């Protein structure tokens, strides 16, 4: 009810207000969400936020922007968001520095965040500019209405040129930072196609049918084709994991479908060249203009 009445605040922000005793019903502070009756007096105190805009020097290319959202090309090595209270470089702090007024409507730790990419994965990431857009985009991802395509360079070549990997993914019982395939995990589906293969390595186009943590990395490792330089599920190496979120299609909150691509970054182009996969990488190395297709 409070979230509906205060549409300019995100649900996470409203929940924090409730938990902090800033919402009262008939003069009594409430500490959890609940229903109210007709005639109840609801008072919400919205204090000044602690969204101190940090100084963020990282370069984050903006691929598309309008009044509802923006899509960026997240650099490898930049976290999507940090731990609570962490104002170190991340997409969240970059958003806070770039849009300090917009950020005030969101939860302090994750302003604009709708989905995430691993720190060492580069590519397309969409951010909401309003709580209403955040709600619509989050619902699209939860309902699997968003389409995500990755490019991966692997150590190993799949036995099949095109296939679907279907295996449940669960959190590792001994290491909470790792995921694993195991009973009790959440159903996960990854579709891949071999675009090129040379000398025991491959360049794959990978489509996610579900969106689990580390899904591409875990599933490719399971077929003995770990992402090159992956320190957790592969052999590691001198570079970052060679995984790039190349294309994202998502329902736009204002209608239609937005498709954004991010050209393959220089380090992956160089890796492809070293492994004689230049021709395979070429189709992903050129920038493409974003497309906003009208609803049918």
BAFI-3210 file (N, C-alpha, C; in Angstrom, 3 decimals, decimal comma, padded with zeros to 6 digits):
// residues 296
n [1|2|3|4|5|6|7|8|9|10|11|12|13|14|15|16|17|18|19|20|21|22|23|24|25|26|27|28|29|30|31|32|33|34|35|36|37|38|39|40|41|42|43|44|45|46|47|48|49|50|51|52|53|54|55|56|57|58|59|60|61|62|63|64|65|66|67|68|69|70|71|72|73|74|75|76|77|78|79|80|81|82|83|84|85|86|87|88|89|90|91|92|93|94|95|96|97|98|99|100|101|102|103|104|105|106|107|108|109|110|111|112|113|114|115|116|117|118|119|120|121|122|123|124|125|126|127|128|129|130|131|132|133|134|135|136|137|138|139|140|141|142|143|144|145|146|147|148|149|150|151|152|153|154|155|156|157|158|159|160|161|162|163|164|165|166|167|168|169|170|171|172|173|174|175|176|177|178|179|180|181|182|183|184|185|186|187|188|189|190|191|192|193|194|195|196|197|198|199|200|201|202|203|204|205|206|207|208|209|210|211|212|213|214|215|216|217|218|219|220|221|222|223|224|225|226|227|228|229|230|231|232|233|234|235|236|237|238|239|240|241|242|243|244|245|246|247|248|249|250|251|252|253|254|255|256|257|258|259|260|261|262|263|264|265|266|267|268|269|270|271|272|273|274|275|276|277|278|279|280|281|282|283|284|285|286|287|288|289|290|291|292|293|294|295|296]
n.u [000,830|001,899|003,998|002,566|001,314|003,466|004,829|007,142|009,182|011,376|010,532|012,318|013,343|011,023|010,562|012,775|012,124|009,884|011,015|012,696|011,056|009,723|007,182|003,853|000,731|-002,289|-001,035|000,769|003,895|004,858|006,532|006,686|005,460|001,970|-001,661|-003,965|-006,897|-009,898|-010,085|-008,009|-005,241|-002,372|000,969|003,883|007,241|009,705|012,933|015,843|017,962|020,936|022,497|025,278|027,021|029,586|033,003|033,646|035,798|035,829|035,389|032,418|030,811|027,854|025,313|022,682|020,000|017,115|014,189|013,322|015,155|018,585|021,190|024,260|027,729|029,247|032,416|034,936|036,048|034,734|032,479|028,956|027,478|028,441|029,074|026,776|027,144|029,538|031,299|033,017|034,391|031,854|029,085|026,785|027,709|028,715|026,331|025,105|026,827|026,531|023,787|022,661|020,242|018,205|018,936|018,133|015,601|015,867|016,949|019,798|022,083|021,782|021,075|019,016|019,632|018,852|019,447|022,363|025,869|028,693|031,674|034,028|032,982|032,184|030,062|026,595|024,436|021,445|019,897|017,562|015,882|013,864|011,787|009,410|010,106|012,149|010,694|009,137|011,109|012,478|010,462|010,249|012,679|012,387|010,238|011,299|011,219|013,165|015,876|019,034|022,236|025,425|028,982|031,519|034,853|036,487|038,306|038,726|036,566|033,191|031,473|029,233|028,086|026,015|023,802|021,743|022,342|021,190|020,906|020,662|021,456|023,154|024,100|027,433|028,114|030,327|031,644|030,487|030,742|030,859|029,205|027,458|026,711|024,088|021,911|018,816|019,306|018,445|016,480|018,128|018,894|020,940|021,710|023,850|026,061|028,631|030,760|033,271|036,228|039,429|042,532|041,904|040,353|037,453|035,082|032,098|028,607|026,243|023,120|020,978|018,450|017,507|018,352|020,627|022,986|026,322|025,778|026,502|029,249|029,363|027,859|029,283|031,739|030,911|030,665|033,205|034,397|035,448|035,211|037,735|040,520|039,046|039,091|037,774|036,103|037,591|040,843|042,148|044,477|046,410|044,667|041,363|038,256|037,060|034,430|031,525|028,739|026,940|024,545|021,353|017,919|014,961|011,703|010,521|009,755|007,942|006,723|007,023|010,074|013,365|016,522|019,878|023,303|026,707|029,854|032,417|034,983|038,379|040,292|039,216|039,042|041,751|042,481|041,039|042,369|044,913|044,324|043,656|041,045|039,965|038,232|035,836|035,326|034,897|032,267|031,175|032,615|032,093|030,433|026,902|023,903|021,492|018,157|014,750|011,949|008,586|005,676|003,903]
n.v [-001,191|001,304|001,480|001,735|004,179|005,902|006,236|007,268|006,249|003,475|-000,026|-001,281|000,888|001,767|-000,469|-000,307|002,044|001,195|-000,838|000,751|002,093|004,321|004,435|004,733|003,546|004,767|006,134|004,308|002,872|000,718|-002,326|-004,111|-005,075|-004,825|-005,111|-002,374|-000,785|000,789|004,199|004,178|005,981|006,678|007,407|008,495|009,000|010,463|010,622|012,725|011,376|009,292|009,361|009,976|011,399|009,739|010,153|009,030|007,743|005,944|004,874|004,464|003,367|004,615|003,081|003,356|005,589|006,912|008,538|006,587|004,514|003,312|001,831|000,275|-000,363|-002,449|-002,353|-004,931|-006,033|-004,217|-004,096|-004,844|-003,939|-003,020|-004,310|-003,560|-000,177|000,091|002,238|001,986|001,746|000,889|-000,178|000,757|002,899|004,519|005,191|006,596|008,794|009,951|010,432|011,898|013,026|011,402|009,019|009,262|008,278|005,605|002,512|002,852|001,239|000,000|001,691|002,049|-000,508|-003,459|-005,991|-008,130|-008,390|-010,563|-009,462|-009,682|-010,060|-008,590|-006,201|-005,696|-003,996|-003,163|-000,335|001,126|004,269|005,258|004,347|003,068|002,133|000,428|-001,524|-002,591|-003,554|-005,371|-007,232|-008,166|-009,528|-011,456|-012,884|-014,050|-012,657|-011,210|-011,369|-012,785|-012,762|-014,132|-013,980|-016,326|-017,377|-020,392|-022,931|-025,828|-027,713|-028,032|-031,194|-031,265|-029,211|-027,496|-027,098|-027,708|-027,099|-028,539|-028,425|-028,556|-025,796|-025,044|-023,483|-023,820|-026,027|-025,780|-023,482|-020,443|-018,575|-019,835|-021,661|-024,690|-027,717|-029,687|-031,887|-030,641|-028,115|-025,152|-025,348|-025,004|-023,661|-023,533|-022,421|-023,063|-022,289|-023,298|-021,069|-020,831|-022,875|-023,817|-025,426|-026,716|-024,878|-022,750|-020,420|-019,348|-018,694|-017,869|-018,423|-017,551|-019,307|-019,354|-017,473|-017,872|-017,460|-017,231|-018,876|-019,376|-019,889|-022,083|-024,070|-024,361|-025,226|-027,681|-029,226|-029,606|-027,419|-024,953|-021,410|-019,420|-018,450|-018,371|-018,193|-019,528|-021,650|-022,698|-022,936|-020,630|-017,904|-015,365|-013,254|-011,728|-013,540|-014,797|-013,712|-012,231|-010,123|-009,841|-009,120|-007,768|-008,080|-006,566|-006,030|-002,750|-000,367|001,602|000,485|-001,711|-003,315|-003,248|-003,576|-004,035|-003,977|-004,756|-004,219|-006,685|-006,606|-005,241|-006,961|-009,503|-009,717|-009,750|-012,147|-013,952|-013,621|-014,593|-017,259|-018,010|-017,438|-015,296|-014,786|-015,863|-014,180|-011,778|-011,079|-010,134|-007,975|-005,473|-002,369|-002,015|-000,255|000,606|-000,764|000,053|-001,550|-001,286|-002,321|-005,225]
n.w [000,000|000,862|-000,947|-003,313|-002,925|-002,752|-005,383|-006,383|-004,968|-004,584|-004,094|-002,392|-000,990|000,359|001,991|003,659|005,040|006,471|008,079|009,536|011,254|010,305|009,367|010,329|011,649|012,511|014,582|015,639|015,251|012,609|011,856|009,845|006,615|005,798|005,701|005,559|006,918|005,665|006,422|008,233|009,566|007,982|008,320|006,832|007,184|005,421|005,554|004,928|002,518|002,647|000,403|-000,486|-003,031|-004,568|-005,694|-008,780|-011,046|-013,083|-016,457|-018,046|-020,726|-022,236|-023,883|-024,653|-023,892|-022,298|-020,925|-019,146|-018,743|-018,964|-020,911|-020,473|-021,316|-019,507|-018,065|-017,817|-014,629|-013,069|-010,481|-010,274|-008,082|-004,751|-001,402|001,344|002,292|001,011|-000,916|-002,971|-006,354|-008,604|-010,642|-009,408|-007,753|-009,734|-011,070|-008,994|-008,768|-011,278|-011,593|-009,221|-008,210|-009,246|-008,035|-005,412|-005,094|-004,920|-003,318|-001,236|-001,649|-004,112|-006,423|-009,203|-010,112|-011,844|-012,857|-012,841|-013,679|-013,476|-011,828|-013,409|-015,904|-018,938|-020,725|-021,874|-019,713|-018,176|-016,680|-014,440|-014,454|-012,948|-010,133|-010,983|-013,524|-012,752|-011,374|-013,467|-015,233|-013,603|-013,217|-015,819|-016,163|-014,150|-015,132|-017,317|-019,700|-020,830|-023,121|-023,260|-024,616|-024,788|-025,468|-025,433|-024,884|-024,887|-023,060|-024,488|-026,669|-027,439|-027,783|-029,377|-032,026|-031,620|-028,977|-026,027|-022,684|-019,845|-016,541|-013,007|-010,879|-007,924|-004,793|-003,662|-001,001|000,701|000,009|-000,214|-002,193|-004,566|-007,210|-008,134|-009,957|-008,946|-007,057|-005,921|-006,723|-008,668|-011,579|-014,658|-017,836|-020,646|-023,817|-026,512|-029,285|-031,409|-032,810|-033,811|-033,876|-032,831|-032,349|-029,902|-028,591|-028,347|-029,739|-028,558|-029,043|-026,719|-025,308|-022,684|-021,117|-018,628|-015,670|-013,742|-011,023|-012,081|-014,244|-017,051|-016,809|-015,024|-016,380|-018,819|-017,853|-016,926|-019,196|-019,856|-021,032|-020,001|-019,382|-020,758|-018,814|-016,484|-013,097|-011,105|-012,035|-014,047|-015,574|-014,864|-015,404|-017,204|-017,785|-017,505|-017,007|-020,069|-021,065|-022,292|-022,215|-024,843|-026,232|-025,391|-025,077|-024,079|-022,690|-023,027|-020,505|-021,307|-023,449|-026,291|-027,496|-026,431|-027,864|-027,318|-028,121|-027,294|-028,451|-028,889|-026,498|-026,480|-025,213|-025,495|-028,249|-028,797|-027,520|-029,083|-031,509|-030,847|-030,512|-033,006|-033,786|-035,026|-037,238|-036,319|-034,188|-035,422|-036,180|-033,877|-033,108|-034,128|-033,510|-032,868|-033,562|-031,069|-030,888|-030,804|-030,889|-031,888|-030,049|-031,020]
ca.u [000,000|002,783|004,730|001,668|001,058|004,708|005,355|008,461|010,167|011,462|010,010|013,384|013,399|009,843|010,778|013,722|011,393|009,059|011,906|013,307|010,063|009,311|005,791|002,949|-000,692|-003,079|-000,138|001,657|004,879|004,809|007,876|006,623|004,385|000,685|-002,834|-004,623|-008,338|-010,423|-010,147|-006,753|-004,337|-001,031|001,941|005,190|008,285|010,782|014,060|016,859|018,724|022,378|023,088|026,397|027,560|031,024|033,777|033,900|036,557|035,774|034,692|031,351|030,125|026,397|024,920|021,327|019,402|015,916|013,696|012,975|016,259|019,783|021,939|025,684|028,682|030,005|033,787|035,411|036,733|033,859|031,348|027,647|027,263|029,262|028,376|026,179|028,088|030,743|031,202|034,081|033,915|030,883|028,046|025,876|028,273|028,761|024,975|024,898|027,593|026,036|022,389|022,418|018,846|017,427|019,324|017,480|014,353|016,194|017,721|021,119|023,132|021,596|020,241|018,853|020,050|017,768|020,072|023,785|026,888|029,861|032,655|034,967|032,258|031,877|028,928|025,367|023,720|020,413|019,627|016,320|016,034|012,766|011,318|008,411|010,844|012,864|009,721|008,754|012,251|012,720|009,429|010,584|013,738|011,846|009,310|012,093|010,846|014,391|016,712|020,445|023,177|026,815|030,066|032,505|036,003|036,620|039,348|037,971|035,587|032,048|031,320|028,169|028,223|024,890|023,092|021,222|022,798|020,141|021,398|020,322|022,577|022,970|025,266|028,366|027,913|031,535|032,150|029,284|031,000|030,848|028,002|027,774|025,591|023,782|020,518|018,275|019,559|017,366|016,535|018,875|019,058|021,862|021,795|025,091|026,423|030,052|030,952|034,585|037,027|040,805|043,579|041,367|039,624|036,270|034,314|030,695|027,500|025,511|021,845|020,463|017,004|017,277|019,367|021,199|024,321|027,451|025,215|027,302|030,535|029,151|027,408|030,357|032,720|030,349|030,882|034,654|034,731|035,408|035,560|039,178|041,031|038,145|039,872|036,929|035,603|038,499|042,278|042,736|045,394|046,893|043,628|040,073|037,471|036,722|032,976|031,006|027,299|026,970|023,260|020,238|016,606|014,099|010,536|010,710|008,640|006,964|006,177|007,980|011,214|014,661|017,639|021,147|024,492|027,992|030,897|033,398|036,063|039,700|041,036|038,685|039,467|043,155|042,513|040,571|043,447|045,968|043,868|043,263|039,584|039,641|037,051|034,661|035,092|034,657|030,850|030,796|033,563|031,621|029,309|025,581|023,018|020,364|016,874|013,541|010,890|007,246|004,921|003,052]
ca.v [000,000|002,459|001,521|002,246|005,588|006,632|005,604|007,811|005,541|002,056|-000,924|-001,505|002,083|001,732|-001,511|000,226|002,998|000,416|-001,490|001,781|002,731|005,593|004,324|004,461|003,386|005,243|006,576|003,232|002,503|-000,668|-002,801|-005,013|-004,761|-005,423|-004,459|-001,353|-000,720|002,090|005,126|004,193|007,105|006,194|008,498|008,055|010,011|010,189|011,473|012,980|010,168|009,363|009,051|010,868|011,085|009,513|010,503|007,811|008,118|004,872|005,193|003,506|003,801|004,530|002,595|003,835|006,266|007,725|008,954|005,463|003,594|003,422|000,601|000,576|-001,425|-002,565|-002,840|-006,019|-005,550|-003,314|-004,801|-004,223|-003,197|-003,502|-004,667|-002,395|000,795|000,137|003,251|001,774|001,763|-000,109|000,429|001,464|004,193|005,327|005,718|007,574|009,996|010,542|010,830|011,982|013,310|010,192|007,962|009,455|007,506|004,186|001,994|003,465|000,335|-000,497|002,607|001,747|-001,863|-004,360|-007,313|-007,947|-009,181|-010,821|-008,378|-009,847|-010,213|-007,291|-006,195|-004,905|-003,999|-002,146|000,311|001,893|005,651|005,546|003,136|002,369|001,399|-000,658|-002,576|-003,219|-004,294|-006,503|-008,219|-008,763|-010,512|-012,552|-013,668|-014,533|-011,936|-010,628|-012,312|-012,449|-013,522|-013,922|-014,558|-016,923|-018,085|-021,506|-023,960|-027,022|-027,573|-028,916|-032,331|-030,933|-027,845|-026,709|-027,927|-027,079|-027,688|-028,438|-029,014|-027,679|-025,071|-024,765|-022,878|-024,816|-026,091|-025,450|-022,178|-019,713|-017,727|-020,699|-022,404|-026,029|-028,513|-030,667|-032,122|-029,583|-026,831|-024,586|-025,732|-024,021|-024,048|-022,706|-022,831|-022,564|-022,643|-023,104|-020,171|-021,162|-023,746|-024,023|-025,807|-027,072|-023,752|-022,410|-019,201|-019,767|-017,779|-018,534|-017,801|-018,020|-019,489|-018,987|-016,501|-018,222|-016,949|-017,931|-019,964|-019,704|-020,431|-023,402|-025,015|-024,657|-026,057|-029,023|-029,991|-029,577|-026,276|-023,804|-020,106|-019,195|-017,612|-018,392|-018,634|-020,299|-022,879|-023,116|-023,036|-019,335|-017,431|-013,993|-012,261|-011,943|-014,564|-014,320|-013,812|-010,904|-010,021|-009,167|-008,547|-007,869|-007,606|-006,512|-005,168|-001,389|-000,013|002,445|-000,270|-002,158|-004,111|-002,601|-004,479|-003,311|-004,819|-004,159|-004,860|-007,489|-005,720|-005,467|-008,093|-010,739|-009,725|-010,169|-013,568|-014,666|-013,593|-015,481|-018,641|-018,155|-017,384|-013,937|-014,766|-016,116|-013,012|-010,579|-010,701|-009,518|-006,909|-004,189|-001,815|-002,004|000,743|000,031|-000,778|000,027|-002,008|-001,054|-003,506|-005,738]
ca.w [000,000|000,915|-002,209|-004,343|-002,656|-002,995|-006,590|-006,700|-004,154|-004,917|-003,052|-001,413|-000,134|001,230|002,983|004,651|005,869|007,401|009,046|010,373|012,104|009,714|008,933|011,456|011,348|013,656|015,635|016,078|014,244|012,158|011,508|008,708|005,679|006,128|005,153|006,380|006,695|005,276|007,540|008,987|009,311|007,715|008,250|006,358|007,315|004,467|005,929|003,922|002,259|002,837|-000,891|-000,752|-004,351|-004,517|-006,875|-009,538|-012,236|-014,068|-017,694|-018,333|-021,944|-022,290|-025,206|-024,938|-022,746|-022,448|-019,627|-018,304|-018,484|-019,783|-021,077|-020,475|-021,636|-018,255|-018,262|-016,958|-013,438|-012,327|-009,874|-010,476|-006,838|-003,649|-000,169|001,991|002,821|000,189|-001,961|-003,933|-007,738|-009,037|-011,470|-008,505|-007,360|-010,961|-011,244|-007,929|-009,095|-012,529|-011,429|-007,771|-007,889|-009,533|-007,103|-004,111|-005,042|-004,852|-002,209|-001,293|-002,099|-005,479|-007,201|-010,614|-010,472|-012,225|-012,928|-012,600|-014,352|-012,637|-011,875|-014,514|-017,168|-019,543|-021,627|-021,730|-018,443|-018,214|-015,398|-014,409|-014,003|-012,034|-009,454|-011,798|-014,553|-012,075|-011,094|-014,728|-015,761|-012,708|-013,529|-017,117|-015,947|-013,345|-015,960|-018,454|-020,913|-021,367|-023,866|-023,017|-025,433|-024,402|-026,250|-024,536|-025,450|-023,951|-023,093|-024,828|-027,738|-027,192|-028,689|-030,320|-032,531|-031,117|-028,002|-024,814|-021,425|-018,830|-015,294|-011,874|-010,273|-006,496|-004,155|-003,131|000,452|001,451|-000,423|-000,599|-003,349|-005,743|-007,545|-008,583|-010,430|-007,916|-006,705|-005,081|-007,344|-009,470|-012,980|-015,438|-019,234|-021,420|-025,219|-027,105|-030,655|-031,692|-033,944|-034,349|-033,004|-033,290|-031,404|-028,593|-028,005|-029,134|-029,481|-028,510|-028,788|-025,635|-024,924|-021,403|-020,993|-017,233|-015,290|-012,440|-010,715|-012,711|-015,042|-018,225|-016,379|-014,429|-017,396|-019,770|-017,148|-016,777|-020,436|-020,035|-021,886|-019,097|-019,937|-020,670|-017,720|-015,326|-011,940|-010,194|-012,647|-015,098|-015,293|-014,543|-016,432|-017,051|-018,031|-016,835|-017,693|-021,407|-021,167|-022,620|-022,463|-026,143|-026,643|-024,440|-025,528|-022,897|-022,863|-022,527|-019,617|-022,001|-024,566|-027,287|-027,058|-026,635|-028,091|-027,247|-028,214|-026,905|-029,253|-028,158|-026,051|-027,050|-024,656|-026,067|-029,647|-028,784|-027,191|-030,269|-032,500|-030,371|-030,675|-034,410|-033,845|-035,441|-038,102|-035,487|-033,334|-036,229|-036,222|-032,602|-032,795|-034,632|-032,749|-033,496|-032,971|-030,337|-031,595|-029,992|-031,787|-031,354|-029,678|-032,104]
c.u [000,869|003,530|003,854|001,413|002,270|005,405|006,723|009,554|010,184|010,901|011,064|013,488|012,225|010,033|011,742|013,042|010,533|009,925|012,547|012,319|009,562|007,870|004,926|001,518|-001,465|-002,189|000,827|002,595|004,739|006,195|007,865|005,415|003,099|-000,446|-003,348|-006,095|-008,742|-010,537|-008,908|-005,903|-002,921|-000,103|003,294|006,162|009,428|011,947|014,978|017,701|020,209|023,109|024,192|027,029|029,066|031,709|034,166|034,568|036,473|034,955|033,678|030,604|028,614|025,996|023,553|020,800|018,136|015,419|013,419|014,184|017,501|020,443|023,408|026,481|029,602|031,415|034,080|036,183|035,917|032,665|030,044|027,271|028,139|028,409|027,765|027,237|029,362|030,544|032,376|033,514|032,990|029,912|027,111|026,428|028,455|027,403|024,701|025,610|027,023|024,625|022,043|020,959|017,963|017,688|018,600|016,185|014,595|016,855|019,166|022,177|023,004|020,723|020,221|019,117|018,832|018,261|021,568|024,611|028,020|030,886|033,559|034,295|031,906|030,547|027,704|024,716|022,700|020,139|018,338|016,592|014,908|012,369|010,290|009,085|011,601|011,921|009,357|009,893|012,558|011,710|009,739|011,673|013,203|010,947|009,985|011,650|012,050|015,216|018,168|021,352|024,599|027,749|031,104|033,628|036,377|037,910|038,635|036,942|034,427|031,967|030,260|028,313|027,133|024,106|022,534|021,774|021,698|020,618|021,121|021,569|022,223|024,223|026,126|028,261|029,129|032,094|030,991|029,492|030,950|029,476|028,425|026,510|025,315|022,297|020,052|018,528|018,369|017,564|017,182|019,099|019,932|021,956|023,079|025,221|027,908|030,171|032,299|035,339|038,393|041,663|043,054|040,662|038,446|035,758|032,853|029,766|026,563|024,253|021,361|018,946|016,556|018,422|019,936|022,584|025,391|026,995|026,090|028,586|030,386|028,772|028,510|031,449|032,229|030,518|032,359|035,090|034,661|035,790|037,052|039,502|040,092|038,893|039,085|036,545|036,518|039,939|042,885|043,656|045,713|045,837|042,376|039,309|036,933|035,237|032,405|029,513|027,102|025,656|022,205|018,995|015,665|012,880|010,788|009,519|007,565|006,338|007,228|009,104|012,508|015,727|018,922|022,287|025,717|029,087|031,892|034,578|037,433|040,429|040,536|039,004|040,906|043,288|042,085|041,663|044,560|045,606|043,380|041,748|039,105|038,382|035,771|034,301|034,636|033,204|030,395|031,628|033,111|030,450|028,014|024,709|021,896|019,075|015,732|012,380|009,531|006,565|004,013|001,575]
c.v [001,247|002,608|002,087|003,738|006,458|006,003|006,133|007,191|004,072|001,215|-001,186|-000,325|002,098|000,692|-001,042|001,238|002,268|-000,206|-000,485|002,530|004,061|005,578|003,975|004,365|003,726|005,548|005,533|002,838|001,028|-001,063|-003,809|-004,655|-005,456|-004,629|-003,393|-001,310|000,686|002,971|005,150|005,386|006,568|007,392|007,916|009,223|009,618|011,118|011,745|011,723|010,398|008,999|010,069|010,467|010,924|010,058|009,214|008,192|007,073|005,301|004,101|003,999|003,601|004,185|003,116|004,521|006,989|008,069|007,835|004,635|003,992|002,059|000,969|-000,630|-001,556|-003,083|-004,047|-005,422|-004,601|-004,095|-004,088|-003,404|-003,804|-003,959|-003,410|-001,482|000,944|001,136|003,167|001,731|000,593|000,592|001,257|002,829|005,105|005,965|006,824|008,879|010,713|011,107|010,975|012,241|012,094|009,118|008,078|008,664|006,021|003,825|002,465|002,562|-000,060|000,429|002,229|000,311|-002,756|-005,809|-007,084|-008,802|-009,415|-009,711|-008,488|-010,226|-008,828|-007,368|-005,429|-005,114|-002,871|-001,639|001,113|003,306|006,090|004,260|002,361|001,555|000,233|-001,826|-003,326|-004,070|-005,520|-007,615|-008,919|-009,816|-011,713|-013,465|-014,217|-013,916|-011,256|-011,722|-011,874|-013,368|-013,128|-014,456|-015,067|-017,543|-019,146|-022,304|-025,284|-026,712|-028,524|-030,039|-032,060|-029,471|-026,927|-027,600|-027,068|-027,831|-027,459|-029,168|-028,046|-027,060|-024,713|-024,092|-023,980|-024,849|-025,661|-024,074|-021,390|-018,785|-018,512|-021,315|-023,769|-026,677|-029,592|-030,795|-031,029|-028,200|-026,365|-024,975|-024,627|-024,550|-023,024|-023,271|-022,254|-023,009|-022,361|-022,245|-020,439|-022,024|-023,969|-024,468|-026,075|-025,944|-023,412|-021,023|-019,575|-018,569|-018,505|-017,746|-018,406|-018,137|-019,295|-018,060|-016,763|-017,596|-017,837|-018,987|-020,347|-020,410|-021,849|-024,428|-025,347|-025,499|-027,495|-029,863|-029,920|-028,533|-025,007|-022,522|-019,857|-018,163|-017,533|-018,996|-019,527|-021,647|-023,414|-023,145|-021,731|-018,891|-015,966|-012,917|-012,524|-013,004|-014,009|-014,550|-012,415|-010,981|-009,169|-008,470|-008,782|-007,299|-007,667|-005,654|-003,794|-001,020|000,830|001,753|-000,620|-002,968|-003,394|-003,675|-003,669|-004,311|-004,032|-004,916|-005,599|-006,605|-006,162|-006,668|-009,415|-010,843|-010,210|-011,656|-014,399|-014,720|-014,556|-016,946|-018,941|-018,245|-016,013|-013,871|-014,980|-014,890|-011,797|-010,129|-010,000|-008,273|-005,527|-003,669|-001,842|-000,966|000,059|000,141|-000,816|-000,297|-001,792|-002,364|-003,926|-005,689]
c.w [000,000|-000,401|-003,319|-004,173|-002,954|-004,198|-006,992|-005,835|-004,558|-003,772|-001,978|-000,452|000,839|002,325|004,063|005,581|006,904|008,489|009,993|011,242|011,588|009,214|010,143|010,955|012,603|014,859|016,147|014,957|013,886|011,669|010,371|007,855|006,094|005,510|006,120|005,997|006,278|006,517|008,403|008,578|009,177|007,539|007,856|006,465|006,390|004,794|004,755|003,743|002,472|001,549|-001,198|-002,079|-004,273|-005,766|-007,585|-010,847|-013,343|-015,284|-017,999|-019,577|-021,855|-023,723|-025,636|-023,690|-023,162|-021,046|-018,652|-017,866|-019,255|-019,853|-021,216|-020,963|-020,426|-018,535|-017,363|-015,798|-012,591|-011,798|-010,216|-009,258|-005,762|-002,485|000,444|002,613|002,016|-000,942|-002,928|-005,341|-008,059|-009,970|-010,603|-008,110|-008,572|-011,225|-010,228|-008,228|-010,316|-012,379|-009,942|-007,408|-008,147|-008,484|-005,771|-003,981|-004,839|-003,533|-002,353|-001,889|-003,570|-006,310|-008,674|-011,013|-010,717|-012,294|-012,762|-013,541|-013,367|-012,835|-013,092|-015,830|-017,680|-020,288|-021,190|-020,365|-018,507|-016,807|-015,509|-013,904|-013,082|-011,323|-010,265|-012,900|-013,942|-011,807|-012,371|-015,290|-014,903|-012,982|-014,849|-016,976|-015,171|-014,175|-017,217|-019,776|-021,546|-022,034|-023,754|-023,826|-025,068|-025,486|-025,256|-025,360|-024,430|-024,135|-023,290|-025,894|-027,454|-028,214|-029,746|-030,737|-031,993|-030,169|-026,876|-023,616|-020,396|-017,590|-014,152|-011,240|-008,832|-005,959|-003,543|-001,603|001,267|001,115|-000,989|-001,779|-004,660|-005,960|-008,074|-009,169|-009,393|-007,662|-005,739|-005,641|-008,169|-010,934|-013,801|-016,850|-019,956|-022,832|-025,811|-028,552|-030,836|-032,953|-034,615|-033,363|-033,642|-032,117|-029,991|-027,869|-028,907|-028,769|-029,627|-028,408|-027,830|-025,296|-023,613|-021,457|-019,548|-016,839|-013,907|-012,263|-011,346|-013,720|-016,240|-017,815|-015,825|-015,497|-018,400|-019,114|-017,043|-018,035|-020,839|-021,065|-021,058|-019,825|-019,713|-019,590|-016,515|-014,138|-010,997|-010,800|-013,751|-014,633|-014,799|-015,669|-016,245|-017,263|-017,237|-017,615|-019,009|-021,705|-021,298|-022,890|-023,717|-026,485|-025,573|-025,100|-024,335|-023,210|-022,251|-021,641|-020,286|-023,199|-025,601|-026,672|-027,414|-026,798|-028,167|-027,345|-027,802|-027,635|-028,367|-027,759|-026,561|-026,507|-025,222|-027,561|-029,741|-028,470|-028,390|-031,334|-032,124|-030,616|-032,096|-034,576|-034,301|-036,289|-037,293|-034,655|-034,124|-036,191|-034,950|-032,275|-033,263|-033,804|-033,559|-032,799|-032,205|-031,144|-030,599|-030,928|-031,118|-031,028|-030,822|-031,714]
res [x|x|x|x|x|x|x|x|x|x|x|x|x|x|x|x|x|x|x|x|x|x|x|x|x|x|x|x|x|x|x|x|x|x|x|x|x|x|x|x|x|x|x|x|x|x|x|x|x|x|x|x|x|x|x|x|x|x|x|x|x|x|x|x|x|x|x|x|x|x|x|x|x|x|x|x|x|x|x|x|x|x|x|x|x|x|x|x|x|x|x|x|x|x|x|x|x|x|x|x|x|x|x|x|x|x|x|x|x|x|x|x|x|x|x|x|x|x|x|x|x|x|x|x|x|x|x|x|x|x|x|x|x|x|x|x|x|x|x|x|x|x|x|x|x|x|x|x|x|x|x|x|x|x|x|x|x|x|x|x|x|x|x|x|x|x|x|x|x|x|x|x|x|x|x|x|x|x|x|x|x|x|x|x|x|x|x|x|x|x|x|x|x|x|x|x|x|x|x|x|x|x|x|x|x|x|x|x|x|x|x|x|x|x|x|x|x|x|x|x|x|x|x|x|x|x|x|x|x|x|x|x|x|x|x|x|x|x|x|x|x|x|x|x|x|x|x|x|x|x|x|x|x|x|x|x|x|x|x|x|x|x|x|x|x|x|x|x|x|x|x|x|x|x|x|x|x|x|x|x|x|x|x|x|x|x|x|x|x|x|x|x|x|x|x|x]
***
